[in-house]
Amino acid sequence: MRVLFAGSPAIAVPALEALLAMGGASGEGMVVAGLLTNPDSLKGRSAGRSAANAANGKPEPTECAAAVQRLSPPPHGAVPILKPERLDSAAREQAAALRPDLLVSFAYGKIFGPKFLALFPQGGINVHPSLLPKYRGPTPIPAAIINREAETGITIQRLAPEMDSGDILAQEAVPLNGRETTASLSETMAKKAAALLPAVLCGIAAGAVQAQPQDHGAASYCSLIAKEDGAIDWRRSAVEIDARIRAFTPWPLSFAMHGGLPLCILKAEALEGHVAAAVPGQVLGKDQNKGILIQTGEGILAVSELQYWTKKALGWKAFLNGARNFIGARLG
């Protein structure tokens, strides 16, 4: 079975690697006909951009494209890479030329229309990092963290006209301990997806896969995150702020204003049993074991790592050494 894999960011790379392995020595009959990914773009150093490319402004491929280039080098193992700006008629012609049987999508970032899906005799499937029908949409991992879920999961579903509404082919729950960040949970989800995908593909190839319709009445949704969403509202509870800090790591990061400068709060935790008569956002003091103590709308937030926007990240002790008037300040 010839598969066109559609994916761009790092979370999709292990699933892509698993699919490439199925077409190798395993003899499972899977062929990666091509990769559909986003066009090359400029990336920050924190996203893995090389120093040379940072200096000359050279666009870099997506993480999925880089993985294909690394794992299937030319001339004999080269997997075609398609990087269309839009899924228009030209993109459909490129995809059709690869003679794919099935589309496998994971965090590709574009909507597949009926004309594009018609190219695949076996249809399309999508990997979604939530327990569908919960958290349909583009940001299910941050949503699960913000809402302090006890568990989330991975779902493999049939692609359908309505976003994330297709029949479920496989699903696995992932328990949460309440300290996950979007970065760490994405790594977990990536590994879970890579482990779950091969069996689903073999089932499709054998005509033996079972599909379970979703309960559309139980569906919930999540939306895109904007940079300004990282602004901390100190009127929220410490528990809420802690969850949002973790959800917005590594992007867009949670920040407050101090002395006219954005101050990113990188690591923190809510303290139980601490009560202070102070206004939200006021820096109360420090705890030798927990860090800098900041009053919130309900409870106290202990901050252990932070940084000014243009400076390097610092542990709380090193930060206070360079910001001696910080305690007592009120953060915006």
N, C-alpha and C positions, 0 to 999 in steps of 0.2 A: 504494500500500500504506500502510495506516494503522498507525503505530507508537506504542506506549506505551513511553516511555523511563523506566527505573527507575534512579535514581542520586541520590547525596546530596553527596559531598565534591568538592573541587576537582579531583581527578584525573579525574573523569568529565566535567568541563565541556567540554574540547575535543571529545570525542566527541559530546556533545549539540549543540554548535555546528555540527559537521560534518553532523549529521542535520538540524538546522534549515535549513542551507544547501541541502541536497538537496531540500527542499520549497519553495525559493524560486525564483529566476530560472533555476536550472539545468534545470528541466523534467524532473527525473528521477522524478517521480511519487511521491515520498515525502511523507507528511503526518505530522507529529508530532501524534498525536491527543491526547496529554497527557503530563504528567510525574508519575511516582510517586516521591515523595521522603519523607524523614523529617520529622516535625513540627518547627516552629520551636523553637529552644532558646537558652538563654543561652550566650554564647561569650566567651572571654577576649579582651582587647585584642590579644594576639599572634595570634589567629585572625582578625583583621580586624574585630573589633567596634568600633563607633563610640564615641567618647567620650560622646555623649549617651545611647546605649543602655546603656553601662557604668554611667552614673550612675543611671539610673532602672530598671535591671533588666529592660529590655524584651527579650523573646526575638527572635531574628533567624532568617530563613530559611536553609536550607542553601545552599551555593554553587551547586548546580544550580538551585534555585528562584530565586535571585537572578539567575542567567544568563537564565532564561526570562523573568523580569520585565523584564530589560534589553533582550533581543533580540526579544521579541514583545509589545510593549506593547498594551494595550487602546486602543480597542474592537475594531479590525479584525484585529489580528494575535495576539490573546490566545490562549495555549495553556493549557488547563485544568491546574491543579496539584492533585494529590491528596496529602494528608498524613496518612494514617491511622496511628493508633498500632499497629494490628494488621491483618493481612490476613484479616479476618473476612468475614461475609456482607455487611455494609454496604460494606466496601471493594470486594468483588467486584461489588456492584451499581453502585457509582460507576465502576469500570473498564469494566464491560460497556456502560454508557451511552455510552461514547466510541467504541464499535464498532471496537475495534482488531483488526488482523490479526496483528500480531507484537509480542512483548515483547522489548525490548532492555535488558539489565541490565548495569550497571557500578558496582560498589561501592555497591549499594543498602543492604545490611546486614540484610536479612531473608530467610528461606527461603520459597520459593514452593511451596505445596502443590499437589496434583493438581487440586483444584477451581479454584484460581486459574489455573493453566496451561491448563485446559480452555476458558478464555475466548478463546483465541487460535487461530484456524484454522491459522495458519502456525507455531504453537508459539512457543518462546522461545529466545533466544541470550544468551550471557553473555561479557563481556570480562574476561579474567583476566590480571593482570600477572606471568605466569611461563611457562616452557616446559612446559606440562602434558604428561605427568602429574606433573611435579615441582612440589612445593610447592602441593598442593591446600590450600585453607583461607583464613583471613582476612588473613594477614600475609605474603604471598609476597615482597614487596620487602624488608622487614627480614631475612627468612630468608636471602635470597640474599646480603645484605651480611654478616650474621653468619657465614655459612659460607664467605665469601670465594670465591664462585663466579667463574669466568672469564667467564661469560656468563649472562644470563637472557633474558627475552623477553616478548612479548605473545601470548596465545592467544585466539581467538574460537571458542567451542564452543557446541554445542546444550545447552540446559538439560536436566538429567536428574534423576531422583529422588535419586540420591546426589550429594553436593556435588562440583562441579568434575569430574565423571566423564563428561560428554557427549562426543559425537563432535566432532572438531576440524574447523572450517571454514576457518580461516586461522591461520597462526603465523609470527612473525618473531623471530629472535634479536637480542639487544642485547648487544654486548661490554661488559665492565666493566673499568675501569682500576684499581680498588682504592682509589679515593678518594671514591667516591660516598657521599652520605648518603641516608637515606630521602626527604628533601625534594627533593634534586636528581634522584634516580632516578625519583621519582614524576612530576616534570615531563617527563622523557624519555618515560616510559611513556604519559603522557597524550597527548603528541604522536603517538607511534607508533600508539596506538589510534585516534586521529582519522583518521590516514592510511589505516589498514587497514579500518575499518568500512564506508565507502561501497561498496567493491567487493563485500563480502560481502552487503550489503543488496540491491544490484542483482542479484547472482547468485540470491538467494532469490526476488526478485520475478520473475525470468525462469525460475525452475525449473531453473537450470543449476548450482547450487552443489554441490560435491563434498565429502563428509564422510569423515573418516578416524577409525576407532575408536581410542581410547586403549589403550595397553598397561597394563592395570590392575595387572599384576604389578610394574611399575616405578614405581608411584605412591609419592610421599612427601608428608608433610603438615606444615603449620605451624599454630600455635595463636595464640590471642589474647595480646596483650602487656598486662601489668599495670604499674601505676606502680612497684611495688616491683622489677620486673625491671631498672630503671635503676640500682639500687644496685651499685656497682663492687666486685667481688671481686678484690682486689689480688693474690691467689694465682694468678690466671690469667696467661697470658703477655701481654706488651705488645702483640703482634699481635692476640690475641683481644680485649683491652680496647679497642684502637683500632677494631676492627670493630664492637664493640657500641656505642661512642660514636657512630659514624656511623649505625648502624642505628636508634638511639634518638633521632635528630635529625629532626624537631622534637619528638617525643614518645616516651616520657615524659622524655627527657633522662637522661644518665648522671650519677650524683652519688656523692659520698663525704661523710664527716662530718669536720669540722674545728672544734675548739673548741665542740662541741655544736651546730654549725650545718650544714645541708646545703650542700655546695659542688658546683655543677654544673661538670663538665668538658665544655666545648663543642667545642673543637678540639684535636686531639692527633695524634701519629704515633709509631709504634714506631721505635726507633733500633737499627740493627744494629751489632754489634761493640762494644757497650758492656756492660761487666760491673762490677758493684759488689757488695761484701760488705755488704749491708744487708738489712733485713727488708722484705717486701712492704708497700707503702704509705708508705715513708719518703721524704720529700722530700730529694733529694740535693744539689741546687744548681741552677745555671742554665747554659744554653748560649746565647751571645749570638745565635746564628742560629736555634736551634730552640725555646727556651723553658725552662720549669721542668722539671727532670728528676726523675722519680719511679720508684722501684724497683718492679718487679712480680715475680711468681713466676718469670718468665723474661724477661730483658731490661729495658730502661728505656723508659718512656713520656715523651715530650717534649710538654708541654702549652703551647699557645700562646694559648688563650682560655678564660676561666673566670668564674664569678660565684657569689656567695652567693645563696641562694634568693630573698631579697627585694631584692637589689641589682641594678644594671645589669651587663651583660656587659662585661668588660674584657680588653684584651690583657695578656699576662703581665707586661710591664714595669710597666704602670700598677697591676696587681694587687699586685705586690710592693712598690710604693711605699706602699701602704696596709696591707700585712700584713708588716711587717718581721721578725717572728719566724716566718714561714712555713717558711723553709728549715730543715731539721732536724726538722720536725714529722713525726709519723706519722699518716697519714689512715686513718680508720676505714671 
